[in-house]
Amino acid sequence: MTEEELILDHRNKSYPLGAAPCRAADIGAKGWNVLADDMPYPLAAIRRSALAHNIAWMQDFAQRKGVALAPHGKTTMSPELFRQQLEGGAWGLTFATIFQLAVGVEAGARRAIIANQVLADADLDGLAKLLAEHQDLRVWFLVDSLAQLAMIEDWARRRKYGRRFDTLLEIGVPGQRTGVRTLEEALALARAIARSPAARLGGIECYEGGVAQCNSEHDAREVSALVQRVTEAARACDAENLFSEDSILLTAGGSAVFDLVVPLLRTQGLSRQVAGVLRSGCYITHDHGNYQRFLKLVERREGLDASLRPALEVWAMVQSVPEPGLALLTCGRRDISYDLEMPIPVRHAPRGTRQAQPVPADWKISALNDQHAYLRFDPAGRVPQVGDRVVLGISHPCTTFDKWRWLPLVEDDGAVSGAISTRF
């Protein structure tokens, strides 16, 4: 589905019930503005200027570091945003499932990493179908056990599939999620993949975000230790000629400490060229909480004055002020992230105005129900009134995007100028 084909109507949450359907590409002609109450609340929106800045900034960061960028598509699951990332210079896209991969292929991706294990019959069937339908498509997925490899080989025998899948050996962290734990396990698995009739070894993968604690000293130490383990595995596999191609794909990168894995992606001393691929995803809209705190440390380590900008916001209206110090907003768990922390009030637009101002420091969201947010404030200070608009920042964009099937793109003055869809 292209932006031109995306049709918006009353079946989409926060699209005005009485408005005629329109193509996403034409929504700007309606003259709507989020500060004019033209659309019902709650309303998740993306600031276009910040979005464009973030796509360009991260692409520039990767280029300056001499690595490629394959953004994680699970963050937005938006074909329109996938295309913007690819058009902005991304090497490819990253996904977690075959379903997500299919959406990315439809959007134009021809290089993809599935940063997850693939092993179920239906998923292997789906991957084989996509590869058959798109001869120029390359997909690498993760393998972390002999048991998984045996399932892939069993599938290939039963399906009489003669092609070898491209795979990456995953190095994991003890006590955390997937990935082999020791060099000995890594070498045993790499040898088995190298001789497998159903798979071939394209490189090595890791995910560093699980060790990060938003403490530069700790994070640098722990990520460096992981980088060293992956580098040792790459060198050992290279020494035994276990990689299948002329270049070795080394890939890492969440959205919290992505700068700390760059040394891995630029590993020297191997017999073949290294293709280093960074997989950050949340950078595209950034946030006002978790990733903002991590990015402040990235900026200090990199000597930057500024970097990414928050682009994703959820607009809500004050629907009740039932007692001093408490206001209820028209936004809840159905609409906004709450897995890492509560939403963060960032701006306040009094009823009847088109001016949004920063909120007082004492304004906090203390709890969410399915459809309500509890805004606490000092009754001796600025008091929100029924009908006021409150702009909420988020912590962790992934779990806001998955609550919306479309989001308007807005200009800095609040004008609605476009729209994107999501495919969760």
C-alpha positions in Angstrom: 0.0 0.0 0.0 1.4 3.4 -1.0 0.6 6.7 0.6 -1.6 7.5 -2.4 -3.6 4.3 -1.9 -4.1 4.7 1.8 -7.7 5.7 2.3 -8.7 7.2 5.6 -12.3 7.3 6.9 -14.5 6.9 10.0 -13.3 3.4 10.6 -9.9 4.8 11.6 -9.6 5.9 15.3 -9.3 9.7 15.5 -10.5 10.3 12.0 -13.5 12.7 12.3 -16.7 10.6 12.0 -18.5 13.2 9.9 -15.6 13.8 7.5 -15.6 12.4 4.0 -13.0 9.7 3.3 -9.8 10.8 1.7 -6.5 9.6 0.5 -3.7 10.0 2.9 -1.9 12.1 0.3 -4.8 14.5 0.2 -5.4 15.0 3.9 -3.4 18.3 4.0 -6.1 19.8 1.7 -8.6 19.6 4.5 -7.0 22.4 6.4 -7.1 20.5 9.7 -4.9 21.6 12.6 -4.3 19.6 15.9 -4.6 22.9 17.8 -8.0 23.6 16.4 -9.8 20.5 17.7 -10.5 19.4 14.1 -9.9 15.8 15.0 -11.2 13.7 17.9 -9.0 12.9 20.9 -6.9 11.0 21.7 -4.7 11.6 18.7 -1.2 10.2 18.0 0.7 12.4 15.7 4.2 12.6 14.2 6.0 16.0 13.8 7.2 16.0 10.2 10.3 18.2 10.8 11.6 16.0 13.6 10.9 12.9 11.6 12.9 14.1 8.6 15.7 15.3 10.9 16.0 11.9 12.7 16.1 9.9 9.5 18.9 12.2 8.1 20.8 12.3 11.4 21.0 8.6 11.9 22.0 7.9 8.3 24.7 10.5 8.6 25.9 9.0 11.9 26.2 5.6 10.2 28.1 7.0 7.2 30.5 8.9 9.4 31.3 5.7 11.3 31.8 3.7 8.1 28.9 1.3 8.8 25.6 0.5 7.1 22.2 1.1 8.6 19.3 -1.5 8.6 16.7 0.1 10.8 14.5 -2.2 12.8 11.1 -2.1 11.2 9.2 -3.5 14.2 9.3 0.0 15.8 6.8 1.5 13.4 5.6 -1.3 11.0 4.8 1.6 8.6 5.3 1.0 4.9 5.5 4.8 4.3 8.2 5.2 7.0 10.1 2.2 5.6 10.2 3.8 2.2 11.5 7.1 3.7 14.3 5.2 5.5 15.3 3.3 2.4 15.1 6.5 0.2 17.2 8.2 2.9 20.0 5.7 2.3 19.4 2.7 4.5 21.2 -0.5 3.4 18.2 -2.5 4.3 15.7 -3.1 7.0 15.5 -5.4 10.1 12.5 -7.4 11.3 11.6 -9.9 14.0 9.1 -12.1 12.1 8.4 -13.3 8.6 5.1 -11.4 8.7 7.0 -8.2 9.3 9.5 -9.1 6.6 6.6 -9.4 4.1 5.5 -5.9 4.9 9.0 -4.6 4.4 9.4 -6.4 1.1 6.1 -4.9 -0.1 7.5 -1.5 0.8 10.6 -2.1 -1.3 13.2 -3.6 1.0 15.6 -6.0 -0.9 18.1 -6.6 1.9 16.7 -7.6 5.3 17.9 -9.1 8.6 15.5 -11.1 10.7 17.0 -10.4 14.2 15.3 -13.5 15.6 15.3 -17.3 15.2 13.3 -18.8 12.3 12.3 -22.4 12.7 8.6 -23.1 12.4 7.4 -24.8 9.2 5.0 -22.0 8.3 7.7 -19.4 8.7 10.2 -21.3 6.6 7.5 -21.8 4.0 6.8 -18.1 4.0 10.5 -17.1 3.7 10.9 -19.6 0.8 7.9 -18.0 -0.9 9.2 -14.5 -0.6 12.6 -15.5 -1.9 11.1 -17.3 -4.8 8.9 -14.3 -5.7 11.7 -11.7 -5.4 14.9 -13.0 -7.0 16.8 -9.9 -5.9 15.9 -10.3 -2.2 18.5 -11.3 0.4 17.4 -12.2 3.9 19.6 -13.3 6.8 18.1 -14.8 10.0 19.6 -15.9 13.3 20.6 -19.4 14.4 21.7 -20.0 18.0 21.4 -23.8 18.5 22.0 -27.2 16.9 18.4 -28.0 17.7 17.2 -25.1 15.6 19.5 -26.0 12.7 18.2 -29.6 12.8 14.6 -28.2 12.5 15.6 -26.2 9.4 17.3 -29.2 7.9 14.3 -31.4 8.6 12.0 -28.9 7.0 14.3 -28.7 3.9 14.2 -32.5 3.6 10.4 -32.7 3.8 9.9 -29.9 1.4 12.7 -31.0 -0.9 14.0 -27.5 -0.8 17.4 -27.2 -2.5 18.4 -23.7 -1.6 20.5 -22.8 1.5 19.2 -20.1 3.7 21.4 -17.2 4.7 22.0 -17.2 8.5 23.9 -15.3 11.1 25.3 -16.9 14.3 23.9 -15.2 17.3 26.1 -14.5 20.3 24.0 -14.0 23.5 24.5 -12.7 27.0 24.2 -15.1 30.0 21.0 -14.7 31.8 19.4 -12.8 29.0 17.6 -13.7 25.8 18.7 -15.8 22.8 22.2 -16.5 21.5 25.0 -19.0 22.2 26.8 -18.3 25.5 30.3 -19.6 24.9 33.0 -19.5 22.2 33.0 -23.3 22.2 29.2 -23.4 21.5 29.6 -20.8 18.8 32.3 -22.7 17.0 30.4 -26.0 17.2 27.3 -24.4 15.7 29.3 -22.4 13.1 30.9 -25.7 11.9 27.5 -27.4 11.7 26.0 -24.5 9.7 29.0 -24.5 7.3 28.5 -28.1 6.4 24.7 -27.9 6.4 22.8 -28.6 3.1 20.0 -26.2 4.3 21.9 -23.1 5.7 25.1 -21.2 5.2 26.9 -18.8 7.5 27.0 -15.2 6.4 28.2 -13.6 9.6 27.6 -13.0 13.3 25.0 -11.0 15.2 24.5 -9.7 18.8 22.2 -7.4 20.6 23.8 -5.1 23.2 20.7 -3.3 24.5 20.0 -5.8 27.2 23.2 -5.0 29.2 22.6 -1.2 29.1 21.7 0.6 32.4 22.0 4.2 31.3 25.3 4.5 33.1 28.2 5.3 30.7 30.9 3.6 32.7 28.8 0.4 33.2 27.4 0.4 29.7 30.8 0.9 28.0 32.4 -1.9 30.0 29.6 -4.4 29.4 29.1 -3.6 25.8 32.9 -3.7 25.2 33.0 -7.2 26.8 30.2 -8.3 24.4 32.0 -6.8 21.4 35.2 -8.6 22.4 33.3 -12.0 22.6 31.7 -11.5 19.2 35.0 -10.4 17.7 36.7 -13.5 19.1 34.0 -15.7 17.6 34.3 -13.9 14.2 38.1 -14.5 14.1 37.8 -18.1 15.1 35.2 -18.8 12.4 37.3 -16.9 9.9 40.4 -18.9 10.8 38.4 -22.1 10.0 37.0 -20.7 6.8 33.4 -21.2 8.0 31.9 -18.1 6.4 30.2 -18.6 3.1 30.9 -15.4 1.2 33.7 -12.9 0.4 32.5 -10.5 3.0 31.5 -11.2 6.7 28.3 -9.6 7.9 28.7 -8.3 11.5 25.6 -6.7 12.9 24.4 -5.2 16.2 22.6 -2.2 17.5 19.5 -1.4 19.5 18.5 2.2 20.1 20.0 2.9 23.5 23.8 2.5 23.2 24.3 2.1 19.5 27.5 4.1 19.5 29.3 1.5 21.7 29.0 -1.3 19.1 30.6 0.6 16.3 34.0 -1.0 17.0 32.5 -4.5 16.4 31.1 -3.4 13.1 34.5 -2.1 12.0 36.5 -5.2 13.1 39.9 -5.4 11.5 42.3 -8.3 11.0 40.0 -10.8 9.3 40.8 -12.5 6.0 37.7 -11.0 4.3 36.1 -7.7 4.2 33.7 -6.9 7.0 30.2 -5.5 6.3 29.1 -3.8 9.5 25.4 -3.2 9.9 23.8 -1.1 12.6 20.1 -2.1 13.4 18.7 0.8 15.6 15.0 1.4 15.2 13.5 3.7 17.7 15.6 6.6 16.5 13.1 7.4 13.8 10.7 9.1 16.2 12.9 9.0 19.3 11.0 9.6 22.6 10.7 11.9 25.6 11.8 9.3 28.2 13.9 6.2 28.1 15.7 6.7 24.9 16.1 10.4 25.5 18.0 9.7 28.7 20.3 7.1 26.9 20.9 9.6 24.0 22.1 12.2 26.4 25.0 9.8 27.2 25.6 9.1 23.6 25.9 12.8 22.9 28.4 13.2 25.7 30.5 10.2 24.5 30.4 11.5 20.9 30.9 15.2 21.9 27.6 16.3 20.3 25.5 19.3 21.3 22.3 17.7 20.1 21.2 14.7 18.0 17.7 13.2 17.7 14.4 15.0 18.4 11.2 13.6 19.8 8.7 13.3 16.9 5.9 11.1 18.2 3.3 12.7 20.5 -0.2 11.8 21.8 -2.7 14.6 22.1 -5.5 14.4 24.7 -8.1 16.7 26.2 -8.9 17.4 29.8 -12.3 15.9 30.3 -12.7 16.3 34.0 -11.1 18.1 37.0 -13.0 16.3 39.8 -10.9 17.5 42.7 -8.0 19.8 43.4 -4.7 18.4 42.0 -6.3 15.8 39.7 -7.4 16.1 36.1 -8.5 13.2 33.9 -7.4 13.1 30.2 -9.0 11.4 27.2 -6.1 9.0 26.7 -5.4 5.6 28.2 -3.7 2.2 27.8 -5.4 1.7 24.4 -3.5 4.8 23.0 -0.1 5.2 24.4 3.1 3.5 25.8 3.2 2.6 29.4 5.5 -0.5 29.5 8.6 1.4 30.6 7.1 4.4 32.3 4.0 6.6 32.4 3.5 9.2 29.6 5.2 12.5 30.1 3.2 15.8 29.8 5.2 18.1 27.6 2.9 20.9 26.4 -0.4 22.5 27.3 -2.8 24.4 25.0 -5.7 26.1 26.8 -9.1 25.7 25.3 -9.8 28.0 22.4 -6.1 28.9 21.7 -3.7 27.8 19.1 -0.7 28.2 21.3 0.9 25.3 23.1 3.3 26.1 26.0 5.6 23.8 28.1 3.8 22.3 31.1 4.8 23.1 34.6 7.4 20.8 36.2 4.9 19.5 38.7 2.5 18.0 36.1 2.8 14.2 36.1 0.8 11.3 34.8 0.4 9.0 37.8 -1.7 6.2 36.3 -3.6 5.0 33.2 -6.9 3.2 32.8 -8.0 1.8 29.5 -9.3 5.2 28.4 -8.2 7.7 31.1 -4.9 9.3 32.1 -4.5 10.7 35.7 -2.8 14.0 35.5 -1.6 15.2 38.9 -0.6 18.8 39.5 -0.1 21.4 42.2 -3.4 23.1 42.7 -1.5 26.2 43.9 0.2 26.5 40.5 -1.2 26.4 36.9 -4.4 24.5 36.9 -5.6 22.6 33.8 -9.3 23.3 32.8 -11.9 21.2 31.2 -11.4 21.4 27.4 -7.7 22.2 27.6 -5.4 20.1 25.4 -2.4 18.3 26.9 0.4 16.9 24.7 1.9 13.7 26.0 5.4 12.5 25.3 6.2 8.8 25.3 8.8 6.4 26.5 9.4 3.6 24.0 7.8 4.4 20.7 7.3 0.7 19.7 4.4 0.4 22.1 2.6 3.5 21.0 2.8 2.8 17.3 1.2 -0.6 17.7 -2.0 1.0 19.1 -2.7 3.0 16.0 -3.6 2.0 12.4 -2.7 5.4 11.1 -1.1 8.6 12.3 -1.2 12.1 10.9 2.0 14.0 10.0 1.9 17.5 11.4 3.9 20.6 10.8 5.4 22.7 13.6 2.4 25.0 13.6 0.0 22.0 14.1 -1.2 21.8 10.6 -2.0 18.3 9.4 0.0 17.7 6.2 0.1 14.0 5.6 -0.5 10.6 7.1 1.2 7.2 7.5 -0.3 3.7 8.1 0.9 0.9 10.3 0.6 -2.9 9.7 0.8 -4.6 13.1 
